[in-house]
Amino acid sequence: MKKQQEIKVFGHRSPDTDASCSAIVWAWFLQNHRKKLATPYILGPVNTEAEFVMEYFKVNMPKILHAVDSDQSVAIVDTNNLDELFENINDTHIVSIIDHHKLAGNLKTNLPLEIVIQPYASTMTVIYNVMNIEPEDLPRDIAGLMLSGIISDTLAFRSPTTTPDDKNLAEQIAKFIDIDISKYASQMFEAKSKISHFSAIELLRLDSKIYEIQGKQTRVSVLETTNPQIVLDRYDEIISEMPRVVEQDNIDQILLFAIDIIKEEATLFIQNDDIKNLAEKSFGVDVIGNTIILPGILSRKKQILPALTKKL
């Protein structure tokens, strides 16, 4: 009998809770229900929230995958954007893409594949729809990772990306595994807020994605925390490292948003006149000083990017 080829399952670079947990859950499904040889990976160090989740549910953190070969099979979760993956990803055998973001349109395959993109706040809700398995039939750790991904990406249902399906699924899972969503979410967000040990460069890449904004390659970095002052107190240090990240990543600029989960607002760092002008035109504000508070702004996908990419 021919030996099965391993399917490497992973999400985007700068993996957050949803990406890292989705890789584990999708690999579990492929392995246990489709009888495929599947292994979850991450494409870099995860944030402190994801570390907390793995420890809470006693799940081993996936190994970091540094490269893929053209003859390897891969399954992609929580992204369909070439810029967030390996440069040679189109040379591999992509067997599935499970995502909840808009269609980027730059991934290509030589063979037909399974591709599911649905408009939910979390990849976990999409995976649940594909799996068609009731929460009570899931192992506790897998159910817990699914719950964690939804809580993280919806900010415990505060984010405007939240749909009724996301909330209903989270509540079903929480009931099954006997978890108080409010208390558990507070523990997750407290863990996410423990970022003081990260260097300024690490903070700029911790939860960030690169987009073309007004003709410039822009790294949009988001730091979700219950205590944004930890980030704001390091303003000078972070600003001083931005040119290095710009050069290393071959981009034009960086936008850093410190998201206050409790107050439900974002603080944007204003490091130069270009960012000042972009902020004023995009968000309709008057910028005075080196930061600007944006009330009600929580979501990069549904609020920040649409504002930044609209015609000015």
JOBELWO-V355944 format. One record per residue. SS is DSSP state (a for helix, b for strand, c for the rest). PHI is phi in radians with two decimals (999 if undefined). Layout:
BEGIN
ss:phi
SS:PHI
SS:PHI
END
This chain:
BEGIN
ss:phi
c:999
c:-1.19
c:-1.21
c:-1.16
c:-1.49
c:-1.12
b:-1.72
b:-1.52
b:-1.90
b:-2.76
c:-1.85
c:-1.44
c:-1.10
c:0.88
c:-1.13
c:-1.73
a:-1.11
a:-1.11
a:-1.16
a:-1.21
a:-1.21
a:-1.10
a:-1.07
a:-1.18
a:-1.16
a:-1.18
a:-1.09
a:-1.04
a:-1.13
a:-1.06
a:-1.24
a:-1.62
c:-2.01
c:-1.90
c:0.98
c:-1.80
c:-1.48
b:-2.25
b:-2.30
b:-1.40
b:-2.43
b:-2.14
c:-1.77
c:2.93
c:-1.07
c:-1.60
c:-1.39
a:-1.20
a:-1.17
a:-1.10
a:-1.06
a:-1.06
a:-1.06
a:-1.08
a:-1.20
a:-1.06
c:-1.72
c:0.97
c:-1.95
c:-1.24
c:-1.16
c:-1.05
b:-1.26
b:-1.36
c:-1.73
c:-1.66
c:-2.87
c:-2.29
c:-1.74
c:-1.16
c:-1.63
c:-1.66
b:-1.68
b:-2.36
b:-2.16
b:-1.92
b:-2.20
c:1.13
c:-2.94
c:-2.42
c:-1.85
a:-0.99
a:-1.17
a:-1.77
c:-2.27
c:-1.17
c:-1.08
c:-1.72
a:-1.04
a:-1.22
a:-1.53
c:-1.48
b:-1.65
b:-1.43
b:-1.66
b:-2.79
b:-2.30
b:-2.12
b:-2.65
c:-2.33
c:-1.75
c:-1.14
c:-1.27
c:-1.38
c:1.45
c:-2.01
c:-1.63
c:-2.32
c:-2.33
c:-1.53
c:-2.22
c:-1.04
c:-2.51
b:-1.53
b:-2.33
b:-2.28
b:-2.20
c:-2.27
c:-1.45
c:-1.99
c:-1.33
c:-2.31
a:-1.06
a:-1.04
a:-1.16
a:-1.14
a:-1.03
a:-1.03
a:-1.10
a:-1.25
a:-1.17
c:0.99
c:-2.11
c:-1.22
a:-0.91
a:-1.23
a:-1.69
c:-1.64
c:-1.05
a:-1.00
a:-1.18
a:-1.15
a:-1.05
a:-1.13
a:-1.17
a:-1.11
a:-1.03
a:-1.11
a:-1.09
a:-1.19
a:-1.04
a:-1.13
a:-1.31
a:-1.68
c:0.90
c:0.98
c:1.29
c:-1.40
c:-1.19
c:-1.18
c:-1.35
c:-1.09
c:-1.96
a:-1.00
a:-1.15
a:-1.03
a:-1.14
a:-1.10
a:-1.13
a:-1.02
a:-1.18
a:-1.10
a:-1.13
a:-1.04
a:-1.13
a:-1.14
c:-1.72
c:1.02
c:-2.16
c:-1.41
a:-1.02
a:-1.06
a:-1.17
a:-1.16
a:-1.08
a:-1.07
a:-1.16
a:-1.08
a:-1.22
a:-1.11
a:-1.14
a:-1.09
c:-1.39
c:-1.47
c:-2.09
c:-1.14
c:-1.44
c:-1.37
c:-1.24
a:-1.06
a:-1.13
a:-1.10
a:-1.10
a:-1.17
a:-1.89
a:-1.06
c:-2.40
b:-2.51
b:-2.46
b:-1.81
b:-2.36
b:-1.59
b:-2.19
c:0.89
c:1.42
b:-2.11
b:-1.27
b:-2.22
b:-1.52
b:-1.76
b:-1.84
b:-2.23
b:-2.05
b:-1.55
b:-2.70
c:-1.53
c:-2.45
c:-1.10
a:-1.08
a:-1.02
a:-1.36
a:-1.10
c:-1.16
c:-1.84
a:-0.91
a:-1.05
a:-1.11
a:-1.16
a:-1.04
a:-1.15
a:-1.62
a:-1.05
a:-1.03
a:-1.15
a:-1.16
a:-1.01
a:-1.19
a:-1.12
c:-1.61
c:0.97
c:-2.14
c:-1.77
b:-2.85
b:-2.27
b:-1.99
b:-2.01
b:-1.99
b:-1.67
b:-1.61
b:-1.58
c:-1.12
c:-1.30
c:-1.39
c:1.01
b:-2.66
b:-2.08
b:-1.98
b:-1.69
b:-1.31
c:-1.95
c:-1.70
c:-2.83
a:-1.15
a:-1.08
a:-1.21
a:-1.02
a:-1.14
a:-1.11
a:-1.11
a:-1.13
a:-1.30
a:-1.32
a:-1.87
c:1.13
c:-2.14
c:-1.83
c:-1.60
c:-2.24
c:1.83
c:-1.74
b:-2.53
b:-2.46
b:-1.53
b:-2.04
b:-1.04
c:1.38
c:-1.53
c:-2.25
c:-1.88
a:-1.15
a:-1.22
a:-1.76
a:-2.10
a:-1.18
a:-1.11
a:-1.01
a:-1.17
a:-1.29
a:-1.77
c:-1.25
c:-1.21
c:-1.62
END
